[in-house]
């Protein structure tokens, strides 16, 4: 059942480019050559480039303009390997930062990095047990600490922003269901300069979603939100009672927020686009038979320049592209599977061919 590859490719309507992804690896030593892989494929599913890793890989990689990639190791068996690594096209480690990195990160053009990490400690407001807390740090290329953010310090802001029934949902989750990993943040998006909503100031005078702020996702609580980088305050939060175990909320250039709503307890997944000012869902993709599209964990979506959406149905290692009206124009099930991998894909990203010129020139 391993061989699938590209099942559909509408060359006129699909957005052409190269797709970066990897299988999830708890321990590459389980593979025949002791290495995991990060792959860049073309629209026909052929491998354009392959990087090898010798660390756990459960998240995703980002391709830099110079052809290097950056990925979080998330090693659980060997904490000394945990952190962020940058690889050149020949898979050599050219930069690394040791930390308990978790799920997501962002890289600036000047080399600065913002990472989501985790810290385990006591925090009375969360109860008497040891708690795993979200911790974000920004460092320079020289590894100087520039900014830090502790999620447990901002519970009151979350309570004030959510409606009463939303906060009751959150409090119950923290108290009864996710007593240790109470937040499980899986997203850190720096709102980019082009993602501005010109009407926002006219509507409410707010700067909640200005470029440089951070979009986050507390999966355990069914909450997404925004952090003001200047004040470090949570300035917007939404989700309880609407979304279920979500991944990868991120602001689009039109000012809306797109996310993969896993539906872990609901039993089917969907990808939604939300207007964060009105808090109304303005676009949604789901299967006609809802249970045909379901990834209870991991996964994500990417809005492409032509308006299509690239979707990663992670648990099935299934990547596909849909038009605005939900027609599938590219459909791919990963055939490049290695013994020892978990078989899932956490997230994928499509790049234009022009962006990959530096990589291909160095291989």
C-alpha positions in Angstrom: 0.0 0.0 0.0 3.1 2.2 0.2 3.3 3.3 -3.5 0.8 6.1 -4.3 2.5 9.3 -5.5 0.6 11.9 -7.5 -3.0 10.8 -8.1 -4.3 14.1 -9.7 -2.5 17.0 -11.3 -4.5 19.6 -13.2 -1.6 21.6 -14.7 -3.8 24.5 -15.7 -5.4 25.1 -12.3 -2.8 23.8 -9.8 -0.2 26.3 -8.6 3.2 25.1 -9.9 6.1 24.8 -7.6 8.2 22.5 -5.3 6.8 21.1 -2.1 8.9 20.6 1.0 8.0 17.9 3.6 9.3 15.0 5.6 8.1 11.9 7.3 8.0 12.1 11.1 10.9 10.4 12.9 11.2 9.5 16.5 14.6 7.9 16.0 16.3 7.7 12.6 18.5 4.9 13.9 15.5 2.7 13.2 16.0 3.2 9.4 18.4 1.0 7.4 21.0 3.8 7.0 20.4 5.4 10.4 19.2 8.6 8.8 15.9 10.4 8.4 15.0 12.5 5.3 13.6 15.9 4.4 12.3 16.0 0.8 11.7 18.6 -1.8 9.5 17.2 -4.6 8.1 18.6 -7.9 4.5 18.6 -9.1 5.0 15.0 -10.5 6.1 13.8 -7.1 9.7 13.3 -8.1 12.4 14.1 -5.6 14.3 17.3 -6.5 16.5 17.4 -3.4 17.0 15.3 -0.3 18.5 16.3 3.1 19.5 13.7 5.6 19.1 14.1 9.4 20.4 12.0 12.3 18.0 13.4 14.9 14.4 13.0 15.7 12.2 14.9 13.3 8.5 15.3 14.1 7.8 18.8 13.0 8.8 20.4 9.7 11.6 22.3 7.9 11.8 25.8 6.3 13.8 26.5 3.2 15.9 29.6 3.3 16.6 31.8 0.3 20.3 30.7 0.2 19.3 27.0 -0.2 19.8 25.9 3.4 17.0 24.5 5.5 16.2 25.0 9.2 14.4 22.3 11.3 13.6 21.6 14.9 15.0 18.3 16.2 12.6 17.6 19.1 14.8 14.7 20.3 13.2 13.0 23.3 15.7 10.2 23.8 18.8 12.4 23.8 18.1 15.9 25.2 21.6 17.1 24.2 20.5 16.8 20.5 17.4 18.8 21.0 17.2 22.2 19.4 17.2 24.1 16.1 19.6 23.1 13.3 20.4 24.7 10.0 21.7 22.4 7.2 23.4 23.3 3.9 22.3 21.4 0.7 24.8 18.7 1.5 23.1 18.1 4.9 26.0 19.6 6.9 25.0 21.4 10.1 26.1 25.0 9.7 24.4 26.5 12.7 22.5 25.1 15.7 20.9 26.2 19.0 20.4 23.9 21.9 17.1 24.2 23.6 13.8 22.3 24.2 12.3 23.6 21.0 8.7 22.6 20.4 6.6 22.7 17.2 7.3 26.0 15.6 9.8 28.8 14.9 10.4 31.8 12.6 13.6 33.0 10.9 14.2 36.6 9.9 16.2 37.8 7.0 19.0 39.1 9.3 19.4 35.7 11.0 17.3 36.4 14.1 15.2 33.4 15.2 12.0 33.3 17.3 11.3 29.8 18.7 8.6 28.2 20.7 10.1 26.1 23.5 8.8 24.5 26.7 9.5 24.7 30.4 8.3 22.4 33.1 7.8 24.0 36.5 5.3 24.8 39.2 2.8 27.6 38.7 0.2 28.0 41.5 -2.5 29.6 39.3 -2.5 26.4 37.2 -2.7 24.1 40.2 -0.4 22.2 42.5 1.1 19.8 40.0 4.1 20.3 37.8 3.1 22.0 34.5 4.5 22.2 31.0 4.4 25.8 30.0 4.8 27.6 26.6 8.0 29.7 26.4 9.0 31.8 23.4 12.4 33.3 22.9 14.0 35.5 20.2 17.8 35.2 19.7 20.3 36.8 17.4 22.4 34.8 15.0 25.1 35.0 17.6 22.7 33.5 20.1 22.1 36.6 22.2 18.7 36.6 24.0 16.6 39.5 22.6 13.1 38.8 23.9 11.2 36.1 25.9 7.6 35.3 26.7 6.1 33.0 29.3 2.6 31.7 28.6 1.7 31.1 32.2 2.2 34.9 33.0 -0.7 35.7 30.7 -3.6 33.6 31.9 -5.6 36.7 33.2 -5.5 38.2 29.7 -6.8 35.0 28.2 -9.7 35.0 30.7 -10.5 38.6 30.0 -10.6 38.1 26.2 -12.7 35.0 26.1 -16.5 34.9 26.7 -17.6 33.4 29.9 -18.5 30.0 28.5 -15.2 30.0 26.5 -13.2 30.6 29.7 -15.2 27.9 31.5 -14.1 25.5 28.7 -10.5 26.5 29.1 -10.6 26.3 32.9 -12.1 22.8 32.8 -9.5 21.6 30.3 -6.6 22.9 32.5 -8.2 21.5 35.7 -9.4 18.1 34.5 -8.2 17.0 31.1 -4.8 18.5 30.4 -3.4 19.0 33.8 0.3 18.7 32.8 0.6 20.0 29.1 -2.2 22.5 29.7 -1.6 24.7 26.6 0.4 22.6 24.0 1.1 25.6 21.8 1.8 24.3 18.3 2.2 27.6 16.3 4.4 30.7 16.2 3.7 32.9 13.2 5.2 36.4 13.0 2.6 38.4 11.2 4.4 39.5 8.0 4.6 43.1 6.7 2.2 42.4 3.8 -0.4 40.9 6.1 -2.1 44.1 7.1 -5.8 44.8 7.2 -6.3 48.4 6.1 -9.8 48.6 7.5 -8.9 47.5 11.0 -8.0 51.0 12.3 -11.2 52.3 10.8 -13.3 49.6 12.6 -11.9 49.7 16.1 -8.6 51.6 16.3 -6.8 48.3 17.2 -3.3 47.2 16.4 -3.9 43.7 17.5 -2.9 42.2 14.2 -0.1 44.5 13.1 3.0 43.1 11.4 5.5 41.7 14.0 2.8 40.4 16.4 2.6 36.7 17.0 -0.2 34.3 16.2 -0.3 31.2 18.5 -2.4 28.1 19.0 -3.1 26.4 22.3 -4.2 23.0 21.0 -5.1 21.6 24.4 -7.6 24.5 25.0 -9.1 24.9 21.5 -7.8 28.5 21.5 -5.9 30.6 19.0 -4.7 34.1 19.7 -2.4 37.0 19.0 0.4 38.4 21.1 1.5 42.1 20.9 5.2 42.0 20.6 5.7 45.5 22.0 3.7 44.8 25.2 4.0 41.0 25.3 0.2 40.9 26.1 -2.3 38.5 24.6 -4.5 40.9 22.7 -6.9 38.6 20.9 -8.2 35.1 21.6 -10.9 32.9 20.0 -12.0 29.3 19.5 -13.5 27.4 22.4 -16.7 25.7 21.3 -15.9 26.2 17.6 -12.6 24.6 16.8 -11.3 21.2 18.1 -7.6 20.4 18.4 -6.4 22.9 15.8 -3.0 23.4 14.1 -1.2 26.2 12.1 -3.4 29.2 12.5 -1.7 32.0 10.5 -2.7 35.4 9.1 -3.1 35.7 5.4 -2.2 38.8 3.3 -6.0 39.7 3.3 -6.0 39.9 7.1 -8.0 36.8 7.7 -6.6 33.8 9.7 -6.5 30.3 8.2 -6.2 27.2 10.3 -6.5 23.4 10.1 -9.3 22.5 12.5 -8.5 18.9 13.2 -11.8 17.9 14.8 -10.0 15.4 17.1 -13.1 14.7 19.2 -15.6 15.7 16.5 -14.4 13.0 14.1 -13.7 15.0 11.0 -11.3 17.7 9.9 -11.8 21.0 8.0 -9.7 23.9 6.9 -11.3 27.3 7.7 -10.6 31.0 7.0 -11.7 33.3 9.8 -12.3 37.0 9.8 -10.7 37.9 13.2 -12.5 41.2 13.6 -16.0 39.8 13.1 -14.9 36.3 14.3 -17.0 34.8 11.4 -15.8 31.9 9.3 -15.7 33.2 5.7 -14.4 30.1 3.9 -14.3 26.4 4.7 -13.0 23.2 3.1 -14.3 19.8 4.2 -15.0 16.5 2.4 -18.5 15.8 1.1 -18.3 12.7 3.3 -16.7 14.4 6.4 -15.1 11.2 7.6 -13.1 10.9 4.4 -11.0 13.9 5.5 -9.8 13.4 9.0 -6.4 13.9 10.7 -6.9 14.0 14.5 -3.4 15.3 15.0 -0.7 17.4 13.2 -1.5 18.8 9.7 -1.9 22.3 8.2 -2.9 24.4 5.2 -1.2 27.0 3.0 -2.9 29.6 0.9 -1.2 29.7 -2.5 -0.7 32.9 -4.6 -3.4 31.8 -7.1 -6.0 31.5 -4.3 -5.9 27.7 -4.1 -5.1 26.0 -0.7 -2.5 23.3 -0.2 -3.6 21.0 2.6 -1.6 18.5 4.6 -3.7 15.7 6.0 -0.9 14.6 8.2 -1.9 11.3 9.7 -2.5 9.9 6.2 0.7 11.4 4.7 -1.7 13.0 2.2 -1.0 16.3 0.6 -3.6 17.9 -1.8 -4.4 21.3 -3.4 -8.0 22.6 -3.7 -9.5 25.5 -5.5 -11.7 28.1 -3.7 -14.8 26.0 -4.4 -13.2 22.9 -3.1 -12.1 21.0 -6.3 -9.0 19.0 -5.9 -6.4 20.0 -8.6 -3.3 18.2 -7.1 -3.4 15.1 -5.0 -0.4 13.2 -3.5 0.1 10.4 -1.1 3.7 10.1 0.0 5.4 7.1 -1.7 8.8 7.9 -0.5 8.6 6.0 2.8 11.5 4.6 4.7 11.4 1.7 7.2 11.5 3.1 10.8 9.6 6.3 10.1 6.2 7.0 11.7 4.6 7.4 8.3 2.9 10.7 9.0 3.7 14.2 7.7 3.5 17.1 10.2 3.3 20.0 7.7 4.3 20.9 4.2 5.2 24.0 2.3 5.2 24.8 -1.4 7.7 27.2 -2.9 7.9 28.8 -6.3 10.6 27.3 -8.6 12.3 30.7 -8.6 12.8 30.6 -4.8 14.7 27.3 -5.1 17.3 28.5 -7.7 19.9 29.0 -5.0 19.4 25.5 -3.7 19.6 23.9 -7.1 22.7 25.9 -8.0 24.5 24.5 -4.9 23.7 20.8 -5.6 
